[in-house]
Amino acid sequence: MSTEFEAWQEAQLENTGEAVFEQWLEHKSMSEDWSQTFDDKGAAFWEHSLSGPDDDDIEQSYEILQAEMTEDYEYDDDDWRANDDSAEQEAEGETDSCEEDTEARIIEIIEWLSKSELARELGEQEGFFVPKGPQVRLQDGTVVEVLDWLYEEGIDGDEAIGGYRVEYTSSDHPYGERLCFLKIIIDAPFYPGGRCSEESKAADDFDEDIPF
């Protein structure tokens, strides 16, 4: 005991600078209680603690974990198709909405052009044209040549939109580079309601019998 006490005393003096006998007694009591705690454990406890779980426990735990993961990530084919179709429809809806917004913007630009000082008369044809050269100032202060701006907006000819057929003529054309906006008008073989041609009216007024 003296040897054990001396060893403890030496360690205490080195670590704390003091070694009180009452502390030694407390240390000794705690060591005995701790030792007794493990002395009470049987062989099965030490076998499990030192060797870890056996293969059956590991396999059972793995099967439980695998079943939980399968349940969490199981995906029905019908659900997958429904979600895939929904995502596709949503993407198509966004594309359609974008196209509608672009078309509405182009129509708004053409309507503004038709009333602006940029519009030039086409002579006998109904509509107008915009020549290359004039510049426009956009709302953010950007100054750009008018045809370059229209090209960027998607107005570049060979299309019908906003009641106009848009045609492009290049710089080697006699009238130079320009965009023509020809009013789309379809001739209908009818008179306005309640009216008729002069020939029809004359025929109605003439009711004398013809003797041949």
C-alpha positions in Angstrom: 0.0 0.0 0.0 2.8 2.3 0.8 4.2 1.8 -2.6 0.9 2.6 -4.2 0.5 5.7 -2.0 4.0 6.9 -2.8 3.3 6.6 -6.5 0.1 8.5 -6.1 1.8 11.1 -3.9 4.6 11.6 -6.4 2.1 12.1 -9.2 0.0 14.5 -7.3 3.1 16.6 -6.3 4.2 16.7 -9.9 0.8 17.7 -11.2 -0.7 19.9 -8.5 2.1 20.6 -6.1 0.3 19.1 -3.1 -0.6 15.6 -1.9 -3.1 15.4 1.0 -3.7 12.0 2.6 -7.5 12.6 2.7 -7.4 13.0 -1.1 -5.5 9.7 -1.3 -8.2 8.0 0.6 -10.9 9.4 -1.6 -9.0 8.4 -4.7 -8.5 4.9 -3.3 -12.2 4.5 -2.6 -13.3 5.6 -6.1 -10.8 3.2 -7.6 -12.2 0.3 -5.6 -15.8 1.2 -6.6 -14.9 1.5 -10.3 -13.1 -1.8 -10.1 -16.0 -3.5 -8.3 -18.4 -2.2 -11.0 -16.5 -4.1 -13.7 -15.8 -7.1 -11.5 -19.6 -7.6 -11.4 -19.9 -8.0 -15.1 -20.0 -11.5 -16.5 -18.1 -13.1 -19.3 -20.9 -12.3 -21.8 -20.6 -8.6 -21.1 -16.9 -8.6 -21.8 -17.2 -10.8 -24.9 -19.7 -8.4 -26.4 -17.8 -5.3 -25.4 -14.4 -6.4 -26.6 -15.5 -8.3 -29.7 -18.4 -6.1 -30.9 -21.8 -7.3 -32.2 -21.9 -10.7 -33.8 -22.7 -11.3 -37.5 -26.4 -12.0 -36.9 -26.8 -8.6 -35.3 -25.0 -6.9 -38.1 -27.0 -8.6 -40.8 -30.3 -7.8 -39.0 -29.4 -4.2 -38.7 -28.4 -4.0 -42.4 -31.7 -5.6 -43.4 -33.7 -3.1 -41.4 -31.7 -0.1 -42.8 -32.1 -1.5 -46.4 -35.9 -1.8 -45.9 -36.2 1.8 -44.6 -34.1 3.1 -47.6 -36.2 1.1 -50.1 -39.4 2.5 -48.6 -38.1 6.1 -48.7 -36.9 5.9 -52.3 -39.5 3.6 -53.8 -41.0 5.4 -56.8 -44.1 4.2 -58.6 -43.8 4.3 -62.4 -47.2 6.0 -62.7 -46.0 8.7 -60.3 -42.8 9.2 -62.3 -44.7 9.5 -65.5 -47.2 12.0 -63.9 -44.4 14.1 -62.6 -42.5 14.0 -65.9 -45.6 15.0 -67.8 -46.3 17.8 -65.4 -42.7 19.1 -65.7 -43.0 18.9 -69.5 -46.3 20.7 -69.5 -45.0 23.4 -67.2 -42.0 23.9 -69.5 -44.2 24.1 -72.6 -46.5 26.6 -70.7 -43.5 28.8 -69.9 -42.3 28.6 -73.6 -45.8 29.5 -74.8 -46.0 32.4 -72.4 -42.6 33.7 -73.5 -43.6 33.5 -77.2 -46.9 35.3 -76.4 -45.0 38.1 -74.6 -42.6 38.5 -77.5 -45.4 38.6 -80.1 -47.3 41.2 -78.0 -44.2 43.3 -77.7 -43.6 43.2 -81.5 -47.2 44.2 -82.2 -46.8 47.1 -79.8 -43.6 48.3 -81.5 -45.2 48.1 -85.0 -48.2 50.1 -83.8 -45.9 52.7 -82.3 -43.8 52.8 -85.6 -47.0 53.4 -87.7 -47.8 56.5 -85.8 -44.2 57.8 -85.3 -42.2 60.2 -87.6 -40.1 57.2 -88.6 -42.9 55.8 -90.8 -42.8 56.8 -94.5 -45.7 56.4 -96.9 -45.6 53.6 -99.4 -47.4 55.4 -102.2 -50.3 53.5 -103.5 -49.9 50.6 -101.1 -51.5 50.8 -97.7 -48.9 50.7 -95.0 -45.6 52.3 -94.3 -41.8 51.6 -94.4 -38.9 52.5 -92.1 -35.6 53.3 -93.9 -32.2 52.6 -92.4 -30.4 55.6 -90.9 -32.6 57.2 -88.2 -31.7 56.6 -84.6 -33.9 56.0 -81.6 -33.3 56.5 -77.9 -34.6 53.7 -75.8 -35.9 54.1 -72.2 -32.6 53.2 -70.6 -30.8 56.0 -72.7 -29.3 53.6 -75.3 -29.1 55.2 -78.7 -29.3 52.7 -81.6 -30.0 52.8 -85.4 -33.7 52.0 -85.9 -33.3 48.9 -88.2 -30.6 47.4 -85.9 -33.0 47.8 -83.0 -35.9 46.2 -84.9 -33.7 43.3 -85.9 -32.8 42.8 -82.3 -36.5 42.8 -81.4 -37.1 40.0 -83.9 -38.6 42.2 -86.6 -36.6 41.3 -89.7 -39.0 40.6 -92.5 -40.7 37.7 -94.1 -43.5 37.5 -91.5 -47.0 38.6 -90.9 -47.9 40.1 -87.6 -50.1 42.8 -86.1 -52.1 43.1 -89.3 -49.0 43.8 -91.4 -46.9 41.8 -93.8 -43.3 42.7 -93.0 -40.8 42.7 -96.0 -37.1 43.5 -96.0 -35.2 45.1 -98.8 -31.4 45.1 -98.8 -29.0 48.0 -99.3 -28.6 47.1 -103.1 -32.3 47.7 -103.7 -33.2 50.9 -105.6 -34.9 52.3 -102.5 -32.1 51.2 -100.2 -32.3 49.1 -97.1 -35.6 49.3 -95.3 -38.4 47.4 -93.6 -41.8 47.6 -95.3 -45.0 47.1 -93.3 -47.7 46.3 -95.8 -51.3 46.4 -94.4 -53.0 43.1 -94.9 -56.3 43.7 -96.5 -58.4 40.9 -98.1 -60.9 41.9 -100.8 -64.3 40.5 -100.1 -66.9 40.2 -103.0 -69.7 41.8 -100.9 -71.2 45.3 -100.4 -71.8 46.6 -96.9 -75.0 45.3 -95.3 -78.2 46.9 -96.7 -76.5 48.2 -99.8 -76.4 46.7 -103.3 -74.7 47.5 -106.6 -76.1 50.1 -109.0 -76.7 47.4 -111.6 -78.8 45.4 -109.2 -80.8 48.4 -108.2 -81.5 49.3 -111.9 -82.6 45.8 -112.6 -85.1 45.9 -109.7 -86.5 49.3 -111.0 -87.0 48.0 -114.5 -90.1 45.8 -114.4 -91.4 46.1 -118.0 -92.0 42.9 -119.8 -89.7 42.1 -122.7 -91.6 40.6 -125.7 -88.9 38.2 -126.8 
